[in-house]
Amino acid sequence: MRLQEFWSRLGEQFGSMRAESVARDHVFASLGGRNAVEAIEAGLPVRRVWLAICEEFDVPRKDR
């Protein structure tokens, strides 16, 4: 998954304003206590970050 696709899916799933908050304000234990942006900047695969968000927020399987 590319970063552009990540942001696109995040916006589609949560809306543009909430997507930014999910990515920057929510800390994920599964990402080492980082938010999504920090995890990506630390070098974690974008797909792994996306799936962590999906798990945390119960995104339907068809949208993952």
N, C-alpha and C positions, 0 to 999 in steps of 0.2 A: 504494500500500500504506500502510495506517495503522500507527502505532506498535504498537497493540494486536495487530494481525495479525502484525507482525514478531516480537514476543515469543512469541506463540502458536506460530508456525511454528518458531521457534528451539527452544522447549521440546519440541515434538513430534519434531523432528529429532535433538536431542542429549540430551534429558532435562533436567529442571529444573536440576540442579546443574551439569552441564557447559555448558549454555546460557549461564549467567551467566559462566562462565569464558571461553567463546568470545567473548562480547560485550565483556568488560572486560580480558582478559589478552592476547589475541592481537592483534598489530599487523599491519595489512594494508598492503602497499606500494601496492596499487591504491586505497587510501583516503587516500593522502598520508602514510603512516607513522603512522596513527592506529588506535586500536581502534574497534570498531563504535559504542560509546557516544559516544566523542569525535567521530566522523564525523557522527553524527546531531545532536549538540549544535552542531556547526559549520555545520549547515544542509544537509548532503548529503541527497539524497532517500533515504528509508527503503528504497525498492525497490532503489536502487543499492547500498546497504550490504548488503541481503539477498543480492543477486546476487554481490557480492564474497565473502561468506561461502560461498555455494554453490560458487563456483569453487575457492576455497582448500581446501575440505573435500570436494570431489567429491560434492556432493549430487546424487542422480539428477535428471534433467530433469523427470520427472513430479512431483517434490516442490518444484520451484522456483516 
